[in-house]
Amino acid sequence: MIGLLRGVLVDRTPDVAILDVGGVGYEVHAPGRTLDAWSQAEGEVTAIISTQVREDAITLFGFETAAEKQAFVVLLGVNKVGSKLALAALEAFDLPGLVRAVETDDVTALCRISGVGKRTAQRLALELKGKLPAAGFAAPTSAATPPRTAPTVDTFALALERLGWTKAEIDAARIRVSEAGLDENTPVGQRVRVALQSSLRS
């Protein structure tokens, strides 16, 4: 797998760069902010590469930092998020901004991502929380804020309620999750993903 390229930018479109590396032109997909930085650079640029392999294609995605690459890979792990949407997220936000929107459940901000509506924004906030590289972002803290205690609520139901599900839909989801072989001891994130995947609501 290609993990890094160092070469000269010889051409670009709004979302693709051609990097000349030793006389070979590599097509690299990248966020617009990354392409702008490469366009302004003199001489060679360094692209941190995520190589995505599918049956019909091998596609290179380039980033300025390893943290941005890590965020891209994490985004691809979210249900129904492909490379186009993952790049759009890193286009709409710098990495600290994306982490901040996710960790503070800022659904309005996440809806700024091209192709993302309220339901998808809620799913992003739910599934990405605690998984993105911090990149210098620290959540606000207060000395007057008491330590957080373990939740006493039904976290599975609460997660689905935040996505707009009704009580009847949540009860039906419990049945589907149980039929999938998961019980109350299964991590809530895994149970929510199964509920989302088996639902016809999306």
TILOFI-463977 format. One line per 5 residues: number of its first residue (from 1); their letters; for each residue x, y, z of N, C-alpha, C. Coordinates in Angstrom, 3 decimals, m for minus. Atoms other than C-alpha are relative to their C-alpha. Last residue first. Layout:
BEGIN
NUM) a) X:Y:Z:X:Y:Z:X:Y:Z | ...
//
This chain:
BEGIN
202) srlss) m1.016:m0.843:0.614:m32.798:5.762:6.547:m0.257:0.127:m1.478 | 0.256:m1.427:m0.154:m36.021:4.528:8.192:0.978:0.859:m0.772 | 0.323:m0.530:1.314:m35.819:0.985:6.807:m0.247:1.497:0.053 | 1.186:m0.840:0.120:m34.054:m0.163:9.923:m0.209:0.467:m1.427 | 1.166:0.841:0.272:m31.697:m3.132:10.059:m1.260:0.808:m0.220
197) qlavr) m0.189:0.777:1.203:m28.537:m1.052:9.719:m1.223:m0.810:m0.381 | m0.014:m0.885:1.168:m29.652:1.544:12.228:0.083:m0.799:m1.299 | 1.344:m0.563:0.159:m30.609:m1.053:14.855:m0.083:0.879:m1.244 | 0.841:1.079:0.518:m27.336:m2.934:14.317:m1.422:0.508:m0.235 | m0.352:0.225:1.411:m25.403:0.318:14.704:m0.850:m1.094:m0.618
192) vrqgv) 0.597:m1.079:0.792:m27.317:1.132:17.904:0.314:m0.185:m1.476 | 1.442:0.252:0.125:m26.465:m2.280:19.374:m0.685:1.072:m0.836 | 0.190:1.132:0.904:m22.763:m1.814:18.602:m1.480:m0.290:m0.193 | m0.300:m0.435:1.363:m22.727:1.648:20.163:m0.224:m1.104:m1.017 | 1.158:m0.683:0.580:m24.535:0.353:23.263:0.260:0.447:m1.436
187) ptned) m0.174:m1.461:0.003:m21.796:m2.155:24.034:m1.119:0.698:m0.753 | m0.699:m0.436:1.205:m23.282:m5.677:24.373:0.149:1.520:0.022 | m1.422:m0.116:m0.318:m24.207:m6.539:27.965:0.840:0.406:m1.197 | m0.244:m1.257:m0.711:m27.869:m5.777:27.302:1.469:0.194:0.368 | 0.776:m0.191:m1.220:m28.014:m8.536:24.685:0.412:1.296:0.684
182) lgaes) m0.600:m0.955:m0.924:m26.963:m9.062:21.073:m0.897:0.157:1.228 | m0.862:0.679:m0.960:m27.788:m12.195:19.057:0.679:0.923:0.997 | m1.360:0.020:0.546:m29.152:m10.475:15.951:0.995:m0.619:0.982 | m0.033:1.043:1.023:m32.655:m11.446:17.086:1.377:m0.111:m0.634 | m0.012:1.284:m0.692:m32.025:m9.362:20.212:0.083:m1.155:m0.990
177) vrira) m1.335:0.141:m0.594:m31.104:m6.356:18.078:0.129:m1.338:0.720 | m0.923:0.299:1.090:m34.230:m6.821:15.972:1.421:m0.207:0.539 | 0.269:1.356:0.465:m36.403:m7.061:19.107:0.996:m0.388:m1.089 | m0.492:0.925:m1.025:m34.832:m3.982:20.669:m0.164:m1.444:m0.451 | m1.446:0.130:0.184:m35.382:m2.134:17.379:0.597:m0.951:1.031
172) adiea) m0.206:0.914:1.122:m39.109:m2.834:17.602:1.489:m0.228:m0.245 | 0.367:1.344:m0.466:m39.167:m1.283:21.087:0.206:m1.027:m1.108 | m1.088:0.464:m0.867:m37.251:1.724:19.735:m0.287:m1.410:0.506 | m1.122:0.363:0.871:m39.725:2.128:16.881:1.180:m0.532:0.820 | 0.366:1.234:0.701:m42.660:2.021:19.308:1.151:m0.475:m0.895
167) ktwgl) m0.104:1.118:m0.935:m40.958:4.570:21.580:m0.316:m1.323:m0.689 | 1.087:0.056:m0.961:m40.436:6.933:18.644:0.180:m1.206:0.915 | 0.807:1.211:0.010:m37.099:7.509:16.897:m1.088:0.081:1.072 | 1.377:m0.268:0.389:m35.830:11.045:16.346:m0.905:m1.217:m0.015 | 0.093:0.095:1.456:m32.088:10.333:16.302:m1.433:0.167:m0.494
162) relal) m0.719:m1.160:0.543:m31.801:11.604:19.874:m0.015:m0.007:m1.524 | 0.879:m1.162:m0.155:m34.490:9.072:20.802:0.649:1.242:m0.584 | 0.962:0.024:1.100:m32.259:6.353:19.314:m0.996:1.148:0.095 | m0.708:m0.234:1.263:m29.363:7.260:21.592:m0.980:0.038:m1.162 | m0.336:m1.423:0.095:m31.661:7.580:24.621:0.683:0.320:m1.324
157) aftdv) 1.210:m0.748:0.347:m33.163:4.138:24.026:0.311:1.478:m0.183 | 0.418:0.451:1.332:m29.720:2.497:23.952:m1.229:0.793:m0.457 | m0.798:m0.702:1.007:m28.515:4.615:26.891:m0.366:m0.419:m1.422 | m0.118:1.009:1.046:m31.340:3.469:29.183:0.721:0.647:m1.177 | 1.100:0.089:0.953:m30.701:5.940:31.979:0.259:m1.140:m0.978
152) tpatr) 0.965:0.936:m0.559:m28.481:5.568:35.044:m1.182:m0.181:m0.939 | 1.404:m0.251:0.317:m25.455:7.140:33.407:m0.890:m1.073:0.618 | 0.498:0.965:0.980:m22.124:6.718:35.230:m1.481:0.238:m0.253 | 0.233:1.322:m0.551:m21.113:9.861:37.040:m0.568:m0.900:m1.083 | 1.085:0.729:0.646:m19.561:13.014:35.670:m0.105:m1.393:0.619
147) pptaa) m0.406:1.135:0.821:m17.420:14.928:38.105:m1.211:m0.709:m0.569 | m0.289:1.217:m0.769:m18.968:18.180:39.345:0.411:m1.130:m0.923 | 0.769:1.118:0.513:m18.620:21.310:37.199:0.337:m1.263:0.769 | 1.236:0.116:m0.760:m17.417:24.257:39.251:m0.837:m1.190:m0.444 | m0.321:0.486:m1.326:m13.847:23.864:38.036:m1.264:m0.212:0.824
142) stpaa) 0.266:m1.013:m1.024:m15.142:24.171:34.506:0.286:m0.600:1.358 | 0.142:0.547:m1.342:m14.127:22.347:31.353:m0.260:1.129:0.972 | 0.064:m0.966:m1.094:m14.504:23.095:27.657:m0.177:m0.696:1.340 | 1.375:m0.366:m0.332:m13.490:20.198:25.402:m0.003:0.983:1.161 | 0.350:0.430:m1.353:m9.855:20.277:24.318:m1.412:0.460:0.300
137) fgaap) 1.280:m0.469:m0.535:m8.919:20.380:20.648:m0.214:m0.540:1.398 | m0.122:m1.241:m0.765:m5.219:20.095:19.823:m1.295:0.508:0.575 | m0.557:m1.104:0.803:m5.653:17.575:17.021:0.004:1.322:0.747 | 0.293:m1.239:m0.717:m7.900:15.329:19.178:0.498:1.229:m0.737 | m1.221:m0.493:m0.659:m7.884:12.470:16.686:m0.244:1.380:0.581
132) lkgkl) m0.839:m0.840:0.853:m11.486:11.361:16.018:1.265:0.416:0.737 | m0.796:0.803:0.932:m12.967:8.413:17.948:0.943:0.830:m0.870 | m1.120:0.650:m0.657:m14.437:9.967:21.100:0.924:m0.771:m0.914 | m0.383:m0.562:m1.306:m17.769:10.754:19.469:1.120:m0.830:0.633 | m1.374:m0.499:0.020:m17.735:9.591:15.847:0.497:0.448:1.374
127) elalr) m0.964:1.058:0.296:m20.799:7.303:15.967:1.458:0.478:0.053 | 0.113:1.174:m0.863:m23.206:9.645:17.734:1.153:m0.973:m0.217 | m0.331:m0.395:m1.369:m22.141:12.935:16.170:m0.003:m1.211:0.922 | m1.428:m0.317:m0.060:m22.106:11.342:12.712:0.422:0.339:1.428 | m0.718:1.277:0.007:m25.539:9.780:13.276:1.511:0.220:0.073
122) qatrk) 0.179:0.621:m1.307:m26.995:13.137:14.302:0.765:m1.319:0.079 | m0.822:m0.755:m0.950:m25.505:14.760:11.197:m0.103:m0.594:1.405 | m1.389:0.445:0.177:m26.996:11.991:9.043:0.927:0.722:0.971 | m0.105:1.383:m0.454:m30.465:12.662:10.467:1.443:m0.514:m0.112 | 0.056:0.082:m1.459:m30.102:16.449:10.160:0.190:m1.429:0.493
117) gvgsi) 1.200:m0.549:m0.602:m28.956:16.414:6.553:0.004:m0.235:1.492 | 0.381:0.463:m1.333:m25.470:15.901:5.134:m1.244:0.743:0.476 | 0.682:1.285:0.065:m24.804:16.133:1.381:m0.469:m0.533:1.338 | 0.764:0.223:1.215:m22.199:18.884:1.674:m0.605:m1.402:0.003 | m0.694:0.935:0.884:m21.096:19.292:5.293:m0.884:m0.282:m1.213
112) rclat) m0.733:m0.773:1.000:m22.739:22.381:6.792:0.753:m0.901:m0.970 | 0.835:m0.090:1.207:m25.209:20.013:8.507:0.645:0.889:m1.071 | m0.281:1.172:0.832:m22.394:19.256:10.955:m0.836:m0.004:m1.278 | m1.294:m0.163:0.660:m22.669:22.813:12.293:0.287:m1.168:m0.940 | 0.133:m1.106:0.961:m26.385:22.479:13.011:1.305:0.200:m0.767
107) vddte) 0.617:0.534:1.219:m25.819:19.065:14.619:m0.128:1.088:m1.068 | 0.458:m1.169:0.749:m23.420:20.514:17.182:m0.534:m0.461:m1.355 | 1.298:0.332:0.620:m23.231:17.437:19.412:m0.587:1.185:m0.760 | 1.017:m0.853:m0.623:m20.422:19.058:21.458:m1.384:m0.235:m0.593 | m0.031:0.188:m1.452:m17.900:16.259:20.737:m1.029:0.856:0.724
102) varvl) 0.408:1.350:m0.400:m18.831:16.094:17.049:m0.126:m0.108:1.510 | 1.408:0.184:0.366:m18.733:19.828:16.326:m0.516:m1.355:0.454 | 0.827:m0.826:m0.888:m15.473:20.247:18.277:m1.487:m0.214:m0.296 | 0.026:0.643:m1.317:m13.817:17.332:16.479:m0.924:0.772:0.949 | 0.816:1.201:0.131:m14.804:18.813:13.107:m0.117:m0.717:1.346
97) gpldf) 1.402:m0.406:0.118:m13.471:22.242:14.082:m0.937:m1.195:m0.104 | 0.515:m0.407:m1.325:m10.179:20.791:15.343:m1.474:0.398:m0.047 | 0.175:1.122:m0.911:m9.809:18.934:12.001:m0.460:0.410:1.397 | m1.338:0.487:m0.332:m10.480:21.866:9.704:m0.191:m1.043:1.092 | m0.627:m0.336:m1.277:m14.104:21.818:8.697:1.496:m0.275:m0.055
92) aelaa) 0.841:m0.962:m0.717:m16.216:21.835:5.510:0.655:0.489:1.286 | 0.051:m1.236:0.781:m13.524:20.202:3.360:m0.758:1.078:0.772 | m1.296:m0.643:m0.207:m12.737:17.540:5.955:0.156:1.255:m0.861 | m0.090:m0.387:m1.408:m16.432:16.650:6.062:1.302:0.738:0.281 | 0.830:m1.200:m0.174:m16.641:16.701:2.250:0.051:0.495:1.442
87) lalks) m0.759:m1.154:0.487:m13.707:14.271:2.089:m0.783:1.293:0.194 | m1.116:m0.177:m0.932:m15.605:11.809:4.294:0.863:1.192:m0.419 | 0.502:m0.702:m1.174:m18.759:12.340:2.222:1.115:0.248:1.014 | 0.445:m1.333:0.406:m16.988:11.458:m1.023:m0.473:0.807:1.209 | m1.138:m0.905:0.131:m15.060:8.568:0.572:m0.430:1.420:m0.371
82) gvknv) m1.003:0.399:0.974:m18.186:6.821:1.768:1.090:1.050:m0.112 | m0.902:m1.098:0.365:m20.276:7.235:4.903:1.063:m0.553:m0.943 | 0.458:m0.722:1.186:m23.225:4.810:5.079:0.826:1.250:m0.315 | 1.023:0.599:0.845:m22.426:3.596:8.630:m0.437:0.958:m1.111 | 1.363:m0.331:m0.404:m19.334:5.313:9.984:m0.978:m0.596:m1.007
77) gllvv) 0.558:1.059:m0.830:m16.036:3.512:9.386:m1.415:0.265:0.471 | 0.419:1.097:0.878:m15.165:5.792:6.478:m0.609:m1.157:0.788 | 1.257:m0.381:0.652:m15.128:8.686:8.952:m0.518:m1.122:m0.898 | 1.055:0.142:m1.009:m12.458:6.920:11.014:m1.362:0.334:m0.614 | 0.224:1.436:m0.171:m10.275:6.530:7.904:m1.113:m0.250:1.021
72) faqke) 0.632:0.502:1.226:m10.645:10.229:7.079:m0.344:m1.481:0.156 | 1.396:m0.436:m0.053:m9.856:11.216:10.679:m0.771:m0.515:m1.201 | 0.667:0.828:m0.995:m6.667:9.119:10.566:m1.483:0.357:0.092 | 0.175:1.330:0.592:m5.610:10.816:7.326:m0.755:m0.904:0.969 | 1.077:m0.136:0.982:m6.234:14.215:8.907:m0.268:m1.341:m0.685
67) aatef) 1.257:m0.113:m0.740:m4.131:13.187:11.923:m1.185:0.125:m0.948 | 0.435:1.351:m0.351:m1.304:11.977:9.646:m1.331:0.035:0.752 | m0.480:0.543:m1.265:m1.045:15.473:8.223:m0.526:m1.419:0.210 | m1.215:m0.686:m0.448:m1.256:17.220:4.843:0.581:m0.614:1.262 | 0.222:m0.951:m1.096:m3.704:14.760:3.337:1.327:0.624:0.405
62) gflti) m1.166:m0.668:m0.567:m3.990:12.620:0.205:m0.362:1.056:1.035 | 0.516:m1.203:m0.638:m6.515:10.005:m0.923:1.147:0.640:0.776 | m0.884:m0.642:m0.974:m5.348:7.371:m3.406:m0.660:1.272:0.525 | 0.093:m1.459:m0.042:m7.867:5.122:m5.163:0.887:0.541:1.114 | m0.892:m0.356:m1.098:m7.436:1.506:m6.272:0.104:1.519:m0.007
57) aderv) m0.869:m1.186:0.023:m10.390:0.478:m8.393:0.909:0.037:1.219 | m0.133:m0.612:1.311:m12.857:m2.224:m9.472:0.967:1.180:m0.039 | m0.120:0.994:1.049:m12.759:m4.675:m6.576:0.308:0.633:m1.349 | 1.275:0.646:0.272:m12.054:m1.913:m4.105:0.187:m0.975:m1.143 | 0.055:1.030:1.041:m8.812:m0.715:m2.536:m1.411:m0.569:m0.083
52) qtsii) 1.253:0.725:m0.135:m8.469:2.539:m0.605:m0.152:m0.953:m1.192 | 0.292:0.772:1.202:m4.929:3.849:m0.184:m1.249:m0.837:0.243 | 0.846:1.131:m0.376:m4.680:6.575:2.464:m0.382:m0.715:m1.291 | 0.942:0.713:0.853:m1.757:8.814:1.609:m0.780:m1.078:0.750 | 0.240:1.177:m0.827:0.126:11.524:3.497:m1.160:m0.756:m0.643
47) atveg) 1.381:0.430:m0.185:1.087:13.866:0.679:m0.022:m1.258:0.862 | 0.095:1.322:m0.616:4.377:15.740:0.730:m1.458:m0.314:0.261 | 0.928:0.050:m1.123:4.876:18.642:m1.673:m0.016:m1.432:0.534 | 0.699:1.228:m0.349:7.820:19.290:m3.959:m0.961:0.200:1.175 | m0.735:1.259:0.049:8.780:22.673:m5.358:m0.872:m1.168:0.411
42) eaqsw) m1.045:m0.041:1.016:7.094:25.855:m4.202:0.784:m1.306:0.041 | m1.348:0.429:m0.387:3.844:25.424:m2.314:0.959:0.118:m1.178 | m0.784:m1.162:m0.396:0.781:27.498:m3.181:1.443:m0.350:0.357 | m0.116:m0.911:1.152:m0.902:24.721:m5.154:0.889:1.192:0.313 | m0.968:0.559:0.941:m0.178:22.221:m2.359:0.225:0.932:m1.185
37) adltr) m1.320:m0.091:m0.622:m1.929:24.444:0.182:1.070:m0.546:m0.939 | m0.408:m1.408:0.024:m4.922:24.893:m2.122:1.405:0.164:0.578 | m0.416:m0.307:1.365:m5.110:21.127:m2.667:0.460:1.446:m0.115 | m1.292:0.651:0.201:m5.195:20.576:1.087:0.538:0.308:m1.391 | m0.974:m0.787:m0.770:m7.975:23.146:1.567:1.401:m0.587:m0.158
32) gpahv) m0.379:m1.219:0.692:m9.911:21.504:m1.277:1.040:0.809:0.733 | 0.868:m1.142:m0.305:m9.891:18.109:0.402:0.514:1.259:m0.694 | m0.324:m0.712:m1.241:m7.851:15.444:m1.437:m1.028:1.098:0.258 | 1.191:m0.736:m0.436:m8.027:12.863:m4.222:0.302:0.637:1.353 | 0.247:0.006:m1.445:m4.614:11.878:m5.575:m1.231:0.852:0.303
27) eygvg) 1.250:m0.718:m0.225:m3.896:10.888:m9.176:m0.381:m0.137:1.464 | 0.967:0.664:m0.870:m0.236:9.867:m9.374:m1.231:0.889:0.172 | 1.077:m0.859:m0.482:1.913:10.956:m12.318:m1.026:m0.787:0.801 | 1.279:0.706:0.017:5.157:9.032:m12.679:m1.070:0.909:0.597 | 0.446:0.196:1.376:8.313:10.964:m13.635:m1.297:m0.775:m0.142
22) gvdli) m1.013:0.697:0.780:9.972:10.580:m10.246:m0.437:m0.311:m1.416 | m0.969:0.599:m0.916:6.790:11.532:m8.409:0.987:m0.820:m0.834 | m1.088:0.616:0.757:4.675:13.924:m10.461:1.051:m0.473:0.993 | m1.336:m0.192:m0.551:1.568:14.585:m8.371:1.006:m0.762:m0.852 | m0.937:0.891:0.681:m1.757:15.013:m10.157:1.383:0.329:0.538
17) avdpt) m1.315:m0.517:0.374:m4.294:16.499:m7.757:0.738:m1.063:m0.811 | m1.018:0.986:0.379:m8.033:15.810:m7.467:1.289:0.715:m0.387 | m0.194:1.013:m1.044:m10.867:17.662:m5.700:1.060:m1.053:m0.321 | 0.469:m0.369:m1.339:m11.427:21.016:m7.449:0.253:m1.053:1.076 | 1.398:m0.368:0.190:m9.183:19.930:m10.339:m0.501:0.402:1.391
12) rdvlv) 1.011:0.240:m1.018:m5.397:19.829:m10.175:m1.367:0.380:m0.517 | 1.358:m0.332:0.440:m2.274:19.647:m12.309:m0.956:m0.256:1.148 | m0.040:m0.422:1.402:1.509:19.369:m12.020:m1.371:0.357:m0.539 | 1.368:m0.126:0.498:1.936:19.193:m8.251:0.043:0.538:m1.427 | 0.373:m1.346:0.447:5.530:18.129:m7.676:m1.431:m0.023:m0.515
7) grllg) m0.200:m0.349:1.399:6.454:15.068:m5.642:m0.482:1.395:m0.298 | m0.665:m1.301:0.011:6.578:13.315:m2.294:0.313:0.336:m1.447 | m0.563:m0.415:1.289:4.109:10.480:m1.821:0.653:1.365:0.166 | m0.520:m1.364:0.113:3.264:8.653:1.393:0.523:0.216:m1.409 | 0.292:m0.761:m1.205:1.387:5.534:2.514:0.455:1.440:m0.056
2) im) m0.694:m1.284:0.010:1.128:3.544:m0.728:m0.413:0.786:1.237 | 0.837:m1.204:0.000:0.000:0.000:0.000:0.871:1.253:0.000
//
